[in-house]
Amino acid sequence: MKFSPALLFHLAVLSAAQASATCVPGTRETISPGYEVEYQCDVYRTGEMKVGIASTKDCAALCKDNDLTVCTYYPKTKKCMLGAVDGVDKPKAGAYYLKKVDDGWEDDEWEDPEDCEAEKADLSLSLKECEKTKAAAVASADSRAVCPNGRDHEVIYGGSHYKVWCNRNHDARSPKEIHPVSNLGNCIALCNARAWCTYALQSATEAKCQLHDLKVNAATTPGVVNSGAWTMGLKL
């Protein structure tokens, strides 16, 4: 029996349409943890052909095993084209184009839970060490912010330099802020946290810290002799 060319062409087109009828562009399928492919239809990438491949999933698994990102499956002939790295995409009716989905993560980027716990423990230990260092620094500043035999001296607190005067001070009137603080180290810390503060006065008889914003020359010797009533931290 002979068929007209027009009929043969019609049958070929119909066959191709039926072959790709179940291919839905954009469909995704997980082949294994961390390896997912997305389907495109009626296109293939040139490369190495494998025969006797039972399914699209088997074809995609071959793609993964060969460390490739694109493979093409032909369900009618059960063939799988391993797309070459430098392969060319071409149209082909009935072809299932399987492309690895790049989600921006690699398998080895996921840390082992035990590694995460170990890292957390290390960070916790580092934090405790930092807190100890900070506490020691504060204690050191507090211990130095006293009057050794009535002499003035310099201390560093929070990165800022202060000159401590033990029996002289600038004007103690009209403080901008007063706080119930019992030692000069903490009083200086309050001053250091305020850009406007020029000097801090700590009472020798009560828990009182005065913060002042009076502009003074750091090189000028304080004019008030206080006989130990105040200890002053002057920001340099």
C-alpha positions, 0 to 999 in steps of 0.5 A, a space after each residue: 500500500 502506498 501513501 501520499 507524501 502529504 499523508 506521511 508528513 501529517 502522520 510524522 507531525 502527529 507522531 511527534 506531537 503525541 511523543 511530546 504530549 506528556 512533556 510539560 515545560 518547567 516541570 521539575 523532578 528531584 533525582 537525588 538530594 541536591 540534584 534537581 532537573 527542570 524539563 524543556 520540550 522538543 530541544 536537545 543538546 549535542 553530546 554523547 548518546 547512550 542507548 537502553 535508558 529506561 526513563 527520564 529519571 535514569 537519563 538525569 541520573 546519568 547526567 549527574 553521575 557524569 557531572 553534567 548539567 544538561 541531558 536529553 531523553 528520547 522516550 520513543 527510542 529510550 536513548 539519552 544524550 549526555 549534553 557536552 559542556 560545549 554542546 549546542 542546543 538544537 530543536 528536536 520534536 519529542 525530546 525531553 531536555 533535562 537541565 540541572 536546577 542551580 539553586 545557588 547552593 552546593 551539597 558541601 555548603 551544608 555543614 554537618 550538625 556536629 560541626 555546627 555544634 562544635 562551632 557554637 561551642 567555640 564561639 561561646 568559649 570565645 565570647 566568655 573569654 572576651 567578657 573576661 577580658 572586658 571585665 579585667 579591662 574595666 577593673 584595671 581602669 577602675 583601679 587606676 582611676 584613683 589617686 596614688 599618693 595625691 598625684 595626678 596621672 593619666 588613664 585610658 578608658 574606652 580608647 579615650 585618654 583621661 587625666 585624673 586629678 586627685 585634689 584639684 578640680 575645675 568648677 564643680 557647679 552646674 553639672 549637666 548630669 548627676 548619677 549615683 555612682 560610687 567610683 571614678 572608673 564608672 563615672 569616667 565611663 559615663 563621661 566617655 559615653 557622651 561626646 559633650 562631656 569634658 570632665 567627670 567629678 566623683 565625690 569622695 564622700 558619697 555615691 555621686 558622679 557629676 558630668 560637666 560640659 564646660 570647655 577647658 584647656 587640658 593643659 591648664 591646671 585645675 584652679 579649685 583645691 578641694 582637699 580630697 573632696 572630689 576626684 576628677 577625670 578630665 577628658 584629653 
